[in-house]
Amino acid sequence: MKSKKKPVRKTDRSAKKPTARRSKTSKTTSPKSAPRKPRIAVLIADDHSVVREGLVSLIRRKPDMMVVGEASNGREAVDLWKQHRPDVTLLDLRMPELDGVSAIKEIRESDEHARIIVLTTFDGDEDIYRAIQAGAKGYLLKDVPREALMDSIRRVHAGETCVPVDLAAKLAERVSGETLSAREIDVLKLMAKGKSNKEIGSALFISEGTVKSHVKAIFAKMNVISRTEAVASATRRGLIQL
Protein backbone atom coordinates (compact mmCIF):
# COMPACT_ATOMS: atom_id res chain seq x y z
CA MET A 1 0.00 0.00 0.00
CA LYS A 2 1.47 3.28 -1.11
CA SER A 3 1.85 6.01 1.51
CA LYS A 4 0.44 9.39 0.73
CA LYS A 5 2.97 12.21 0.49
CA LYS A 6 2.33 15.18 2.69
CA PRO A 7 1.74 18.33 0.71
CA VAL A 8 4.71 20.67 0.77
CA ARG A 9 3.81 24.02 2.21
CA LYS A 10 4.95 26.87 0.06
CA THR A 11 6.85 29.62 1.79
CA ASP A 12 6.92 33.25 0.94
CA ARG A 13 10.47 33.80 -0.42
CA SER A 14 9.99 37.53 -0.30
CA ALA A 15 9.73 37.45 3.46
CA LYS A 16 12.91 38.65 5.12
CA LYS A 17 14.79 36.36 7.38
CA PRO A 18 14.99 37.49 10.97
CA THR A 19 18.34 39.10 11.74
CA ALA A 20 20.07 39.16 15.06
CA ARG A 21 19.99 42.56 16.65
CA ARG A 22 23.44 43.91 17.50
CA SER A 23 23.73 45.21 20.96
CA LYS A 24 25.06 48.69 21.40
CA THR A 25 27.54 47.34 23.89
CA SER A 26 29.29 45.04 21.41
CA LYS A 27 29.54 47.88 18.89
CA THR A 28 31.20 50.34 21.23
CA THR A 29 33.62 47.81 22.72
CA SER A 30 34.87 46.56 19.36
CA PRO A 31 38.61 47.26 19.11
CA LYS A 32 38.24 48.18 15.44
CA SER A 33 35.90 51.05 16.23
CA ALA A 34 38.07 52.49 19.06
CA PRO A 35 39.67 55.82 18.09
CA ARG A 36 43.40 55.56 17.41
CA LYS A 37 45.65 57.70 19.57
CA PRO A 38 47.83 60.18 17.68
CA ARG A 39 51.48 59.17 17.49
CA ILE A 40 54.12 61.03 19.50
CA ALA A 41 55.95 63.45 17.19
CA VAL A 42 59.69 63.38 17.91
CA LEU A 43 62.44 65.76 16.78
CA ILE A 44 66.03 64.43 16.89
CA ALA A 45 69.03 66.77 17.23
CA ASP A 46 72.56 65.35 17.21
CA ASP A 47 75.65 66.35 15.27
CA HIS A 48 76.71 62.71 14.73
CA SER A 49 74.91 61.27 11.69
CA VAL A 50 75.31 57.66 12.87
CA VAL A 51 73.56 58.47 16.15
CA ARG A 52 70.74 60.30 14.34
CA GLU A 53 70.19 57.45 11.90
CA GLY A 54 70.10 54.92 14.72
CA LEU A 55 67.52 56.93 16.67
CA VAL A 56 65.39 57.49 13.58
CA SER A 57 65.39 53.77 12.78
CA LEU A 58 64.52 52.87 16.37
CA ILE A 59 61.67 55.36 16.75
CA ARG A 60 60.11 54.57 13.36
CA ARG A 61 59.65 50.97 14.45
CA LYS A 62 57.36 52.07 17.27
CA PRO A 63 53.68 52.24 16.28
CA ASP A 64 52.99 55.07 18.75
CA MET A 65 55.84 57.36 17.58
CA MET A 66 57.04 59.16 14.49
CA VAL A 67 60.06 61.28 13.55
CA VAL A 68 59.16 64.76 12.29
CA GLY A 69 62.65 66.21 11.88
CA GLU A 70 66.41 65.69 12.15
CA ALA A 71 68.89 68.43 13.12
CA SER A 72 72.68 68.30 12.92
CA ASN A 73 73.35 71.36 15.10
CA GLY A 74 71.72 73.47 17.79
CA ARG A 75 70.61 76.29 15.50
CA GLU A 76 68.92 73.87 13.12
CA ALA A 77 67.25 72.18 16.10
CA VAL A 78 65.62 75.44 17.17
CA ASP A 79 64.47 76.22 13.62
CA LEU A 80 63.00 72.75 13.09
CA TRP A 81 61.30 72.86 16.48
CA LYS A 82 59.55 76.11 15.53
CA GLN A 83 58.53 74.58 12.20
CA HIS A 84 57.18 71.25 13.48
CA ARG A 85 56.33 71.91 17.15
CA PRO A 86 57.13 68.28 18.12
CA ASP A 87 55.69 66.57 21.18
CA VAL A 88 59.16 65.54 22.41
CA THR A 89 62.66 66.62 21.36
CA LEU A 90 65.78 64.45 21.80
CA LEU A 91 68.69 66.88 22.06
CA ASP A 92 72.45 66.34 22.30
CA LEU A 93 74.27 68.54 24.80
CA ARG A 94 77.39 69.44 22.79
CA MET A 95 76.61 70.59 19.25
CA PRO A 96 78.10 73.15 16.85
CA GLU A 97 76.64 76.62 16.23
CA LEU A 98 74.44 76.43 19.34
CA ASP A 99 74.94 74.09 22.30
CA GLY A 100 72.16 72.03 23.83
CA VAL A 101 71.52 74.29 26.83
CA SER A 102 71.28 77.41 24.64
CA ALA A 103 68.94 75.56 22.27
CA ILE A 104 66.71 74.55 25.18
CA LYS A 105 66.51 78.16 26.35
CA GLU A 106 65.55 79.45 22.89
CA ILE A 107 62.92 76.76 22.39
CA ARG A 108 61.36 77.44 25.77
CA GLU A 109 61.20 81.14 24.98
CA SER A 110 58.71 80.12 22.27
CA ASP A 111 56.89 77.61 24.47
CA GLU A 112 57.67 77.15 28.16
CA HIS A 113 55.86 73.80 28.06
CA ALA A 114 58.17 72.32 25.40
CA ARG A 115 59.17 68.76 26.34
CA ILE A 116 62.90 68.18 25.81
CA ILE A 117 65.12 65.23 26.70
CA VAL A 118 68.87 65.68 26.73
CA LEU A 119 70.57 62.57 25.30
CA THR A 120 74.33 62.86 25.77
CA THR A 121 77.59 61.17 26.75
CA PHE A 122 78.36 63.79 29.41
CA ASP A 123 77.36 62.98 32.98
CA GLY A 124 79.01 65.82 34.90
CA ASP A 125 76.94 67.34 37.69
CA GLU A 126 77.26 70.81 36.17
CA ASP A 127 76.09 69.54 32.78
CA ILE A 128 73.01 67.96 34.34
CA TYR A 129 72.30 71.02 36.48
CA ARG A 130 72.52 73.46 33.56
CA ALA A 131 70.29 71.34 31.35
CA ILE A 132 67.58 70.86 33.98
CA GLN A 133 67.81 74.50 35.01
CA ALA A 134 67.31 75.51 31.36
CA GLY A 135 64.11 73.47 31.25
CA ALA A 136 64.95 69.93 30.08
CA LYS A 137 62.38 67.37 31.25
CA GLY A 138 64.77 64.45 30.96
CA TYR A 139 68.49 63.73 31.03
CA LEU A 140 69.76 60.43 29.66
CA LEU A 141 73.12 59.01 28.65
CA LYS A 142 73.56 57.51 25.19
CA ASP A 143 74.22 54.04 26.60
CA VAL A 144 70.66 53.92 27.95
CA PRO A 145 68.83 50.67 26.95
CA ARG A 146 66.60 51.14 23.91
CA GLU A 147 63.33 50.33 25.64
CA ALA A 148 64.23 52.60 28.57
CA LEU A 149 64.72 55.43 26.06
CA MET A 150 61.35 54.72 24.44
CA ASP A 151 59.69 54.60 27.85
CA SER A 152 61.28 57.94 28.77
CA ILE A 153 59.89 59.53 25.60
CA ARG A 154 56.41 58.32 26.52
CA ARG A 155 56.75 59.49 30.13
CA VAL A 156 58.03 62.95 29.22
CA HIS A 157 55.23 63.24 26.66
CA ALA A 158 52.81 62.44 29.49
CA GLY A 159 54.23 65.30 31.56
CA GLU A 160 56.73 63.47 33.76
CA THR A 161 60.41 64.23 34.39
CA CYS A 162 62.94 61.47 33.69
CA VAL A 163 66.38 61.56 35.29
CA PRO A 164 68.00 58.21 36.27
CA VAL A 165 68.76 57.71 39.95
CA ASP A 166 72.55 57.98 39.60
CA LEU A 167 72.30 61.22 37.64
CA ALA A 168 69.70 62.60 40.04
CA ALA A 169 72.17 61.98 42.88
CA LYS A 170 74.82 64.03 41.06
CA LEU A 171 72.28 66.78 40.49
CA ALA A 172 71.40 66.82 44.19
CA GLU A 173 75.09 67.02 45.11
CA ARG A 174 75.58 69.92 42.71
CA VAL A 175 72.59 71.82 44.11
CA SER A 176 73.70 71.34 47.72
CA GLY A 177 77.39 72.05 47.10
CA GLU A 178 79.27 75.33 46.88
CA THR A 179 78.95 77.13 43.56
CA LEU A 180 81.84 78.79 41.77
CA SER A 181 81.25 82.43 40.91
CA ALA A 182 81.34 83.66 37.31
CA ARG A 183 84.74 85.24 37.94
CA GLU A 184 86.10 82.01 39.42
CA ILE A 185 84.92 80.15 36.33
CA ASP A 186 86.78 82.70 34.18
CA VAL A 187 89.94 82.12 36.19
CA LEU A 188 89.47 78.36 35.92
CA LYS A 189 89.13 78.53 32.13
CA LEU A 190 92.41 80.44 31.86
CA MET A 191 94.07 78.02 34.27
CA ALA A 192 93.02 75.22 31.90
CA LYS A 193 94.91 77.03 29.12
CA GLY A 194 98.07 76.97 31.22
CA LYS A 195 98.10 80.69 32.03
CA SER A 196 100.05 81.95 35.04
CA ASN A 197 98.48 84.13 37.74
CA LYS A 198 100.07 87.20 36.17
CA GLU A 199 98.73 86.30 32.71
CA ILE A 200 95.27 85.60 34.13
CA GLY A 201 95.29 88.98 35.88
CA SER A 202 96.21 90.77 32.64
CA ALA A 203 93.51 88.94 30.69
CA LEU A 204 90.80 89.72 33.26
CA PHE A 205 92.09 93.21 34.20
CA ILE A 206 92.53 92.28 37.87
CA SER A 207 95.61 92.23 40.11
CA GLU A 208 97.79 89.17 40.57
CA GLY A 209 96.85 89.15 44.25
CA THR A 210 93.15 88.97 43.35
CA VAL A 211 93.86 86.04 41.04
CA LYS A 212 95.61 84.20 43.89
CA SER A 213 92.53 84.75 46.07
CA HIS A 214 90.28 83.32 43.37
CA VAL A 215 92.54 80.30 42.89
CA LYS A 216 92.50 79.63 46.64
CA ALA A 217 88.69 79.85 46.69
CA ILE A 218 88.46 77.48 43.69
CA PHE A 219 90.65 74.90 45.43
CA ALA A 220 88.57 75.10 48.61
CA LYS A 221 85.19 74.83 46.86
CA MET A 222 86.31 71.97 44.61
CA ASN A 223 88.24 70.20 47.36
CA VAL A 224 91.44 69.95 45.29
CA ILE A 225 95.08 70.81 45.99
CA SER A 226 96.54 71.60 42.58
CA ARG A 227 95.73 73.36 39.32
CA THR A 228 95.91 70.10 37.38
CA GLU A 229 93.39 68.47 39.72
CA ALA A 230 91.14 71.53 39.56
CA VAL A 231 91.10 71.54 35.75
CA ALA A 232 90.53 67.77 35.57
CA SER A 233 87.64 67.94 38.05
CA ALA A 234 86.10 70.97 36.34
CA THR A 235 86.23 69.25 32.95
CA ARG A 236 84.70 66.06 34.32
CA ARG A 237 81.88 67.95 36.00
CA GLY A 238 81.16 70.08 32.93
CA LEU A 239 82.19 73.37 34.50
CA ILE A 240 84.58 74.04 31.61
CA GLN A 241 85.15 72.55 28.16
CA LEU A 242 88.65 71.96 26.82
DRENDO-1510 file (C-alpha; in Angstrom, 1 decimal, always signed):
<recs>
REC; n; res; u; v; w
REC; 1; MET; +0.0; +0.0; +0.0 .
REC; 2; LYS; +1.5; +3.3; -1.1 .
REC; 3; SER; +1.9; +6.0; +1.5 .
REC; 4; LYS; +0.4; +9.4; +0.7 .
REC; 5; LYS; +3.0; +12.2; +0.5 .
REC; 6; LYS; +2.3; +15.2; +2.7 .
REC; 7; PRO; +1.7; +18.3; +0.7 .
REC; 8; VAL; +4.7; +20.7; +0.8 .
REC; 9; ARG; +3.8; +24.0; +2.2 .
REC; 10; LYS; +5.0; +26.9; +0.1 .
REC; 11; THR; +6.9; +29.6; +1.8 .
REC; 12; ASP; +6.9; +33.3; +0.9 .
REC; 13; ARG; +10.5; +33.8; -0.4 .
REC; 14; SER; +10.0; +37.5; -0.3 .
REC; 15; ALA; +9.7; +37.5; +3.5 .
REC; 16; LYS; +12.9; +38.7; +5.1 .
REC; 17; LYS; +14.8; +36.4; +7.4 .
REC; 18; PRO; +15.0; +37.5; +11.0 .
REC; 19; THR; +18.3; +39.1; +11.7 .
REC; 20; ALA; +20.1; +39.2; +15.1 .
REC; 21; ARG; +20.0; +42.6; +16.6 .
REC; 22; ARG; +23.4; +43.9; +17.5 .
REC; 23; SER; +23.7; +45.2; +21.0 .
REC; 24; LYS; +25.1; +48.7; +21.4 .
REC; 25; THR; +27.5; +47.3; +23.9 .
REC; 26; SER; +29.3; +45.0; +21.4 .
REC; 27; LYS; +29.5; +47.9; +18.9 .
REC; 28; THR; +31.2; +50.3; +21.2 .
REC; 29; THR; +33.6; +47.8; +22.7 .
REC; 30; SER; +34.9; +46.6; +19.4 .
REC; 31; PRO; +38.6; +47.3; +19.1 .
REC; 32; LYS; +38.2; +48.2; +15.4 .
REC; 33; SER; +35.9; +51.1; +16.2 .
REC; 34; ALA; +38.1; +52.5; +19.1 .
REC; 35; PRO; +39.7; +55.8; +18.1 .
REC; 36; ARG; +43.4; +55.6; +17.4 .
REC; 37; LYS; +45.6; +57.7; +19.6 .
REC; 38; PRO; +47.8; +60.2; +17.7 .
REC; 39; ARG; +51.5; +59.2; +17.5 .
REC; 40; ILE; +54.1; +61.0; +19.5 .
REC; 41; ALA; +55.9; +63.5; +17.2 .
REC; 42; VAL; +59.7; +63.4; +17.9 .
REC; 43; LEU; +62.4; +65.8; +16.8 .
REC; 44; ILE; +66.0; +64.4; +16.9 .
REC; 45; ALA; +69.0; +66.8; +17.2 .
REC; 46; ASP; +72.6; +65.3; +17.2 .
REC; 47; ASP; +75.7; +66.3; +15.3 .
REC; 48; HIS; +76.7; +62.7; +14.7 .
REC; 49; SER; +74.9; +61.3; +11.7 .
REC; 50; VAL; +75.3; +57.7; +12.9 .
REC; 51; VAL; +73.6; +58.5; +16.2 .
REC; 52; ARG; +70.7; +60.3; +14.3 .
REC; 53; GLU; +70.2; +57.5; +11.9 .
REC; 54; GLY; +70.1; +54.9; +14.7 .
REC; 55; LEU; +67.5; +56.9; +16.7 .
REC; 56; VAL; +65.4; +57.5; +13.6 .
REC; 57; SER; +65.4; +53.8; +12.8 .
REC; 58; LEU; +64.5; +52.9; +16.4 .
REC; 59; ILE; +61.7; +55.4; +16.8 .
REC; 60; ARG; +60.1; +54.6; +13.4 .
REC; 61; ARG; +59.6; +51.0; +14.4 .
REC; 62; LYS; +57.4; +52.1; +17.3 .
REC; 63; PRO; +53.7; +52.2; +16.3 .
REC; 64; ASP; +53.0; +55.1; +18.7 .
REC; 65; MET; +55.8; +57.4; +17.6 .
REC; 66; MET; +57.0; +59.2; +14.5 .
REC; 67; VAL; +60.1; +61.3; +13.6 .
REC; 68; VAL; +59.2; +64.8; +12.3 .
REC; 69; GLY; +62.6; +66.2; +11.9 .
REC; 70; GLU; +66.4; +65.7; +12.1 .
REC; 71; ALA; +68.9; +68.4; +13.1 .
REC; 72; SER; +72.7; +68.3; +12.9 .
REC; 73; ASN; +73.3; +71.4; +15.1 .
REC; 74; GLY; +71.7; +73.5; +17.8 .
REC; 75; ARG; +70.6; +76.3; +15.5 .
REC; 76; GLU; +68.9; +73.9; +13.1 .
REC; 77; ALA; +67.3; +72.2; +16.1 .
REC; 78; VAL; +65.6; +75.4; +17.2 .
REC; 79; ASP; +64.5; +76.2; +13.6 .
REC; 80; LEU; +63.0; +72.7; +13.1 .
REC; 81; TRP; +61.3; +72.9; +16.5 .
REC; 82; LYS; +59.6; +76.1; +15.5 .
REC; 83; GLN; +58.5; +74.6; +12.2 .
REC; 84; HIS; +57.2; +71.3; +13.5 .
REC; 85; ARG; +56.3; +71.9; +17.1 .
REC; 86; PRO; +57.1; +68.3; +18.1 .
REC; 87; ASP; +55.7; +66.6; +21.2 .
REC; 88; VAL; +59.2; +65.5; +22.4 .
REC; 89; THR; +62.7; +66.6; +21.4 .
REC; 90; LEU; +65.8; +64.5; +21.8 .
REC; 91; LEU; +68.7; +66.9; +22.1 .
REC; 92; ASP; +72.4; +66.3; +22.3 .
REC; 93; LEU; +74.3; +68.5; +24.8 .
REC; 94; ARG; +77.4; +69.4; +22.8 .
REC; 95; MET; +76.6; +70.6; +19.3 .
REC; 96; PRO; +78.1; +73.1; +16.8 .
REC; 97; GLU; +76.6; +76.6; +16.2 .
REC; 98; LEU; +74.4; +76.4; +19.3 .
REC; 99; ASP; +74.9; +74.1; +22.3 .
REC; 100; GLY; +72.2; +72.0; +23.8 .
REC; 101; VAL; +71.5; +74.3; +26.8 .
REC; 102; SER; +71.3; +77.4; +24.6 .
REC; 103; ALA; +68.9; +75.6; +22.3 .
REC; 104; ILE; +66.7; +74.5; +25.2 .
REC; 105; LYS; +66.5; +78.2; +26.4 .
REC; 106; GLU; +65.5; +79.4; +22.9 .
REC; 107; ILE; +62.9; +76.8; +22.4 .
REC; 108; ARG; +61.4; +77.4; +25.8 .
REC; 109; GLU; +61.2; +81.1; +25.0 .
REC; 110; SER; +58.7; +80.1; +22.3 .
REC; 111; ASP; +56.9; +77.6; +24.5 .
REC; 112; GLU; +57.7; +77.1; +28.2 .
REC; 113; HIS; +55.9; +73.8; +28.1 .
REC; 114; ALA; +58.2; +72.3; +25.4 .
REC; 115; ARG; +59.2; +68.8; +26.3 .
REC; 116; ILE; +62.9; +68.2; +25.8 .
REC; 117; ILE; +65.1; +65.2; +26.7 .
REC; 118; VAL; +68.9; +65.7; +26.7 .
REC; 119; LEU; +70.6; +62.6; +25.3 .
REC; 120; THR; +74.3; +62.9; +25.8 .
REC; 121; THR; +77.6; +61.2; +26.8 .
REC; 122; PHE; +78.4; +63.8; +29.4 .
REC; 123; ASP; +77.4; +63.0; +33.0 .
REC; 124; GLY; +79.0; +65.8; +34.9 .
REC; 125; ASP; +76.9; +67.3; +37.7 .
REC; 126; GLU; +77.3; +70.8; +36.2 .
REC; 127; ASP; +76.1; +69.5; +32.8 .
REC; 128; ILE; +73.0; +68.0; +34.3 .
REC; 129; TYR; +72.3; +71.0; +36.5 .
REC; 130; ARG; +72.5; +73.5; +33.6 .
REC; 131; ALA; +70.3; +71.3; +31.3 .
REC; 132; ILE; +67.6; +70.9; +34.0 .
REC; 133; GLN; +67.8; +74.5; +35.0 .
REC; 134; ALA; +67.3; +75.5; +31.4 .
REC; 135; GLY; +64.1; +73.5; +31.3 .
REC; 136; ALA; +64.9; +69.9; +30.1 .
REC; 137; LYS; +62.4; +67.4; +31.2 .
REC; 138; GLY; +64.8; +64.4; +31.0 .
REC; 139; TYR; +68.5; +63.7; +31.0 .
REC; 140; LEU; +69.8; +60.4; +29.7 .
REC; 141; LEU; +73.1; +59.0; +28.6 .
REC; 142; LYS; +73.6; +57.5; +25.2 .
REC; 143; ASP; +74.2; +54.0; +26.6 .
REC; 144; VAL; +70.7; +53.9; +28.0 .
REC; 145; PRO; +68.8; +50.7; +26.9 .
REC; 146; ARG; +66.6; +51.1; +23.9 .
REC; 147; GLU; +63.3; +50.3; +25.6 .
REC; 148; ALA; +64.2; +52.6; +28.6 .
REC; 149; LEU; +64.7; +55.4; +26.1 .
REC; 150; MET; +61.4; +54.7; +24.4 .
REC; 151; ASP; +59.7; +54.6; +27.9 .
REC; 152; SER; +61.3; +57.9; +28.8 .
REC; 153; ILE; +59.9; +59.5; +25.6 .
REC; 154; ARG; +56.4; +58.3; +26.5 .
REC; 155; ARG; +56.7; +59.5; +30.1 .
REC; 156; VAL; +58.0; +62.9; +29.2 .
REC; 157; HIS; +55.2; +63.2; +26.7 .
REC; 158; ALA; +52.8; +62.4; +29.5 .
REC; 159; GLY; +54.2; +65.3; +31.6 .
REC; 160; GLU; +56.7; +63.5; +33.8 .
REC; 161; THR; +60.4; +64.2; +34.4 .
REC; 162; CYS; +62.9; +61.5; +33.7 .
REC; 163; VAL; +66.4; +61.6; +35.3 .
REC; 164; PRO; +68.0; +58.2; +36.3 .
REC; 165; VAL; +68.8; +57.7; +39.9 .
REC; 166; ASP; +72.6; +58.0; +39.6 .
REC; 167; LEU; +72.3; +61.2; +37.6 .
REC; 168; ALA; +69.7; +62.6; +40.0 .
REC; 169; ALA; +72.2; +62.0; +42.9 .
REC; 170; LYS; +74.8; +64.0; +41.1 .
REC; 171; LEU; +72.3; +66.8; +40.5 .
REC; 172; ALA; +71.4; +66.8; +44.2 .
REC; 173; GLU; +75.1; +67.0; +45.1 .
REC; 174; ARG; +75.6; +69.9; +42.7 .
REC; 175; VAL; +72.6; +71.8; +44.1 .
REC; 176; SER; +73.7; +71.3; +47.7 .
REC; 177; GLY; +77.4; +72.0; +47.1 .
REC; 178; GLU; +79.3; +75.3; +46.9 .
REC; 179; THR; +78.9; +77.1; +43.6 .
REC; 180; LEU; +81.8; +78.8; +41.8 .
REC; 181; SER; +81.3; +82.4; +40.9 .
REC; 182; ALA; +81.3; +83.7; +37.3 .
REC; 183; ARG; +84.7; +85.2; +37.9 .
REC; 184; GLU; +86.1; +82.0; +39.4 .
REC; 185; ILE; +84.9; +80.2; +36.3 .
REC; 186; ASP; +86.8; +82.7; +34.2 .
REC; 187; VAL; +89.9; +82.1; +36.2 .
REC; 188; LEU; +89.5; +78.4; +35.9 .
REC; 189; LYS; +89.1; +78.5; +32.1 .
REC; 190; LEU; +92.4; +80.4; +31.9 .
REC; 191; MET; +94.1; +78.0; +34.3 .
REC; 192; ALA; +93.0; +75.2; +31.9 .
REC; 193; LYS; +94.9; +77.0; +29.1 .
REC; 194; GLY; +98.1; +77.0; +31.2 .
REC; 195; LYS; +98.1; +80.7; +32.0 .
REC; 196; SER; +100.1; +82.0; +35.0 .
REC; 197; ASN; +98.5; +84.1; +37.7 .
REC; 198; LYS; +100.1; +87.2; +36.2 .
REC; 199; GLU; +98.7; +86.3; +32.7 .
REC; 200; ILE; +95.3; +85.6; +34.1 .
REC; 201; GLY; +95.3; +89.0; +35.9 .
REC; 202; SER; +96.2; +90.8; +32.6 .
REC; 203; ALA; +93.5; +88.9; +30.7 .
REC; 204; LEU; +90.8; +89.7; +33.3 .
REC; 205; PHE; +92.1; +93.2; +34.2 .
REC; 206; ILE; +92.5; +92.3; +37.9 .
REC; 207; SER; +95.6; +92.2; +40.1 .
REC; 208; GLU; +97.8; +89.2; +40.6 .
REC; 209; GLY; +96.9; +89.1; +44.3 .
REC; 210; THR; +93.2; +89.0; +43.3 .
REC; 211; VAL; +93.9; +86.0; +41.0 .
REC; 212; LYS; +95.6; +84.2; +43.9 .
REC; 213; SER; +92.5; +84.8; +46.1 .
REC; 214; HIS; +90.3; +83.3; +43.4 .
REC; 215; VAL; +92.5; +80.3; +42.9 .
REC; 216; LYS; +92.5; +79.6; +46.6 .
REC; 217; ALA; +88.7; +79.9; +46.7 .
REC; 218; ILE; +88.5; +77.5; +43.7 .
REC; 219; PHE; +90.7; +74.9; +45.4 .
REC; 220; ALA; +88.6; +75.1; +48.6 .
REC; 221; LYS; +85.2; +74.8; +46.9 .
REC; 222; MET; +86.3; +72.0; +44.6 .
REC; 223; ASN; +88.2; +70.2; +47.4 .
REC; 224; VAL; +91.4; +70.0; +45.3 .
REC; 225; ILE; +95.1; +70.8; +46.0 .
REC; 226; SER; +96.5; +71.6; +42.6 .
REC; 227; ARG; +95.7; +73.4; +39.3 .
REC; 228; THR; +95.9; +70.1; +37.4 .
REC; 229; GLU; +93.4; +68.5; +39.7 .
REC; 230; ALA; +91.1; +71.5; +39.6 .
REC; 231; VAL; +91.1; +71.5; +35.7 .
REC; 232; ALA; +90.5; +67.8; +35.6 .
REC; 233; SER; +87.6; +67.9; +38.0 .
REC; 234; ALA; +86.1; +71.0; +36.3 .
REC; 235; THR; +86.2; +69.3; +33.0 .
REC; 236; ARG; +84.7; +66.1; +34.3 .
REC; 237; ARG; +81.9; +68.0; +36.0 .
REC; 238; GLY; +81.2; +70.1; +32.9 .
REC; 239; LEU; +82.2; +73.4; +34.5 .
REC; 240; ILE; +84.6; +74.0; +31.6 .
REC; 241; GLN; +85.2; +72.5; +28.2 .
REC; 242; LEU; +88.7; +72.0; +26.8 .
</recs>
